[in-house]
């Protein structure tokens, strides 16, 4: 009787599964994400980088090794104009929303009636998907039935409709305006959060010393939010440097390729021109520039964290 009672728990212990170690359990949790990352990101990335060193076309089977020929071809032909056009869009779409976001953050940091409502209302453009925003602004800038032409014609500012998206200068401005409207809210939120960390006592002391609003901004406010502002600008610059949807929907890189950026040119080369080798070369150079920007961002982030712990 006693022997059977002792044997039963022993048998139960033998049949019971061995518990997973913490590392094994963690590996099982990470495995699906790692598989998706490899399948969706790493494999296409490595495959496109390999294509840069081959003559490869989607219409014809096979690959021919050409070494650095594709990269040299890009550097000696369209790299300069593409970099210029990308920087025009990137700088414009970074500076404009930053200025607007900073101005609104300064206003919304004050106490007044309707402050909370405005904080929420200004977030609406940021909540709308980028493609929807692009179609909205395409309708606004439309030459035949666009809202902008309708308003300008009604007040007599123009005599005839303007094809905003089919002229080089106006097309570039239209892209920057659309992207600015979509992204200024998140800059506003980040800067508003930074402004709320500025001690009110410093403003009161500066005001007692006779400092005006502008002087208080540059001597009290800006030194406290400068670090956050720098990271916001750099992060927005990186995002705009690889932005695709607004340009693709509004202008498609036109007129005559004058609003093409690295993002749209890689797409056009690979899926319209079917030249994977040329597109891969563009991608390598584009990724090299982005890598430099990311390294700068990480360095500034670590520097800011070290400064905050001092």
N, C-alpha and C positions, 0 to 999 in steps of 0.2 A: 504493500500500500504506500509506504513512504517512498520507496524507490520509484514508483510510477509518478508520484507527485513531483519528485526532483527531476525526472527525465522529461516531463512535459515542458517546463520552462526552457530547458536546454534545447529541446527540439524546436521550440518556437523561436529561440534566438538564432538557431542555424538557418531557419527558413526565412527569417525577416531580412529584407534587403539592406545592404550596407549603405549607410547615409553618404551622400555626396560631400566631398570636401568643398570648402568655400571657393577655392580657385576653379574647380570643375563646374560648380553651379554658375559662377560668373562667366565662364567660357560659354556655357550653354545659352546664357542670356545675350551675350554679345554676338554669338554666331550668326543669327539671322541678319543683324545689321551689317556685319562684316561681309557676308555674302552679297547683300544688296549693294553695298559700297563698291565691291570689286566688279560686280556685273554692270552697274549703272554708271560708275564714275571712273574707276581705275582702268578697266579694260578699254573703254572707248578712248580715254586719254592716252594710254600707252600705244594703242593702235594708231591713233592719229599722228602721234609723234614719230612712229616708225614710218608712216606713209610719207613724211617729209623727205625721206632719203630715197624714195622710189618714184619712178614714173608710173603712176597708177590712175586709172580712169574707171568710173562707174559703168561706162558703156562697153568696156572691153575687159576680158579676163586677163589675169596675169599681172605681175609686177616686175619692173626692171630697175635694178639698183643704179642710182645716178649720183650718190654721194651728196655733196653740198650744193649741187647744181640748183636745186629748187630754192634753197635759202639765199644763195647769191643772186638768183634771178629776182627774188622779192626785194632784196636790199637795193638792187640797182634800178628798180622800176617804180613800184607803187608804194614802197615803205614810207618814203618821205611825205608824199601827199596824204597817205592814210594817217600817219602819225599827227600831222598838222590838223586834219579834219577831226580826228578823235579828240585832240587836245582842245580845239575850239568848243566842241560840244561839252567836254568834260569840265573845263574851267567855267564856262557859262552856266552849266547846270549845277555847279557846286557853289559858286559865289552868289548867284541870285537867290536861291533858297536860303542860304546862310544869312544874308542880309535881312531878308524878310522874316526868317525865323527868329533872329536876334531881336529885331524891332518888336515883334509881337510878344516875345518872351518878356521883354522889358515892360511892355504895357500890361500884360497879364500878371506880372509880378506885383502890381499895385492892387490895392483894395478898392473896389467900386461895385456898384450894382450891376448884376449880369455877368460878373467875372467868371463864375463857374460854368454858366451856359456857354460863353464864348470859348472857354477852354475845350469843351466837348465839341462845339460846332466846328472849330478849326481842325479837328482831327478827321473830319469826313473825307477830304481829298486823299488822305493817307490810307483810309480803309477801303477805297475803291481799287479793284485790281488794275494793274498797269495797262492791260490791253483795253479795258473798258474806258479808262482815261484817254487813251490814244484815239479811240473811235469818237469820243465826245469832242475832243479838240479838232479832229479831222472835220467834224460837222461844223464847228465854229469857224474854222479857217476855209471852208469850202468856197470856191470862187463864184458858184452860181446861186446857192441858197444858204450860204453861211451866215451865222448871226453877226459876226464881226463886220462883214461888208454891208449887211442890212443896217446896222447902227450907224456906220460911217456915212453911208449914202443918205440916211434920213436926216443927219445933222449937217450935211453939205461938206463934210471933211474930204470926201473924194468924189470925182465926177463919174467914175465907172468902176465896176468890181475889180478887185485885185486878186490875182492867182497867187495867194500867199505861199502855197506849198510847191509852186512850180517856178519860183525865182530863187536863185542861190541865197542871197542875203536874207530875204524874208523867210525862206524855208528853215534856215539855221535858227533864226530868232523864234520861229514857231515851235521848233523842237525844244528849245531851251525853256520857253514859256510853259509848254505842256508838262515837261519834266519838273519844272519848278513848282507848279501848282500841285503836283502829285507828292512831292517830297518835303516841302517846307514844314509840314506839321511835325514830323518826327524830330527835325532839328529844333523846332520851337520847344517841344517837350523836353529834349535833352538839356537845352540851355535854361529852360525854366526851372528844371530840377537843380541845376548848378547855381542859379541865382538865389534859390531859397536857402542855400547853405552860407550865403554871405551874412555875417553878423550885422544886425541892425545897429548895434552900438557904434560900429565904424562909420556908418553913414551919418549918424547923429553927431559924432565927434567932428567929422569933416564939415558938416553943415554949420556947427558952432564956430569953426575956424573960418567961415566965410566962403567955403567952396560951393560953387554952383552945381547944377545938375550934370553938365558935361564934365567938369573937373572931377566930380565924385565918381563918375563912371570910369574914367581912365585911371584914377588913383586908388579907388576902393573896389569897384565891381570887377573891372577887367582882370586885374591880377588874380582874383579868386576863381574866375571861370575860364581863364586862358588855357589851362590844361585840357579841360573838357572840350572847349571850343576847337582846339587844335586837333584832338582825336576825332571829333565829329566831322571836321572838314576833310581830314585825310581819309576817313572811312567812306564818306560820301564821294570823294574823288575816286576811290578804288571802285566803288559800285558803278559810277557813271562811266568809268573807263571801259567797263565790260557790258554796258547797257545795250539792250537789243530791241525790246518790244516797241517802245515809242518810235524809234527811228524806222523800224520795219513797217509799222502800220501807217505812220503819217506820210513818209516820203519814199520808203523803200530804198533809201540811199540816193535818191535823185534830188534835184534835176541833174542829169548827166553825171551821176556819181559824186556830186560835190558835197553830199551829206553822208557819204559812206564812212563808216568807222571800221575798226578791226572786227567787231562782232558781226556786222552785216556783210562785210567783205568775205569773211570766212564762210558764212552761210551761202552766199551767192556763188562763190568759187566751187564749193563742194557739191551743192544740191541743184544749182542751175547750170554751172559750167562743167560739173561732173569730174573736175580735176582734183582728186584727193591729195596728190603729191603737193600741188601748189597750195591747197588749203592747209595741209599739215605744216608747210613752211611758214605760212602766215601765223598759224597757231603757236608754233614754237617761239617766234619773235614776240608775239603778243603776250604769251605766258611769261617770257623773260622779263618784260616790262612790268607786268603785274607782280611778279615775284619781288622785284626791287621795292615796289610800293608796299607790299605786305611786310617785308622785312623792316622797312621804316616804321610802319604802323606798330609792329610788335615791339620794336626798340623803344618807341615813344611810350607805349603802354607800360612796359616794364620800368621805364624811367619814372613815369608818373606814379606807379605803385611804390617804388623805392622812396620817392620824395614824400609820399603820403605817410609812410611809416617812420619817417625821421622825427 
